[in-house]
Amino acid sequence: MEPDITSNTYQETNNVHQLYPDADVPVQRESWGVILEKLSTDMTNLWGRQSSLMTTELNEKMTTVKGASSTLIAGGACLLVGTFALAATAIISLSNIVDPWIAAFIVTVILMGTGFIMVRSAQKKLIGRDLLPNRSIETLGQIRNTIQERIHEFKRQ
């Protein structure tokens, strides 16, 4: 017959043994069902906290992506508006020195080169960043290893 772990006698016996390990009080071990229930509850709580942590970490990564994307879009918009205004001004100014088609070509090459540099800069911000939730992945791996160790310990008992 399994001990009634909800009884005061059982709880007092375990408390005495925890406080006085050398005491001559019989120790009653928990049943497999109780141990598995505790393990299940602990794992549920742990996974809940880990998923919360992962959500927070992913939100941080998304903030980085949003910031770089905003820069990319703003850079593109500036390129477009600036290209039209500057191109017109530069072409008109250069056409006094060289033929109009050469002036248009020179202005186009300069503006496209500038735009290319801006877009590459924004791409490097995104590509150079590690967007994986590394802390959460590492912690989940540690939890998995701990669970495997505990299962092996239970099998040995």
C-alpha positions, 0 to 999 in steps of 0.5 A: 500500500502506498503512503498517503502523501497528503497526510500530516504524518507523511509530511512531518516525517519528510520534514524531520528527515530534511532537517535532521538527516541523521535522525532515526525516522523512516523515510517514505519515498514518493511514488512514481506517479507523484514524481512524474506528476511533479516533473510534468508540472515543472516541465509545463512551467519551465516551457511556459517561461521559456516560450515567454523568454523566446517571445521577448527575444524574437521581439528584440530581433524584430525591432532590429529588422524593423529599424533596418527596414525603415532605413532601407525604405527611407533611403529608397525614398530619398533616392527617388525624390533626390534623384529627380530634383538633383538630376534636373539641376545637375543636367541643366548646370552641366549642359552649359559645359558639355552636350546635354546628353553627356550631362544627363549621363554623368548625373545618372551614373553619380546618383545610381552609385550613391543609391547603390551604396545606400542600399548595400549599407542597409543590406549589410545591417540585416545580413550581418545580424544574427536574428535567431533567438540564441539564448532561448535555443541554448536554454532549451537545449540545456533543459533537454539535457537535464530532462534526459539526465533525470530520466536516466536517473529514474531508470537506474532507481 
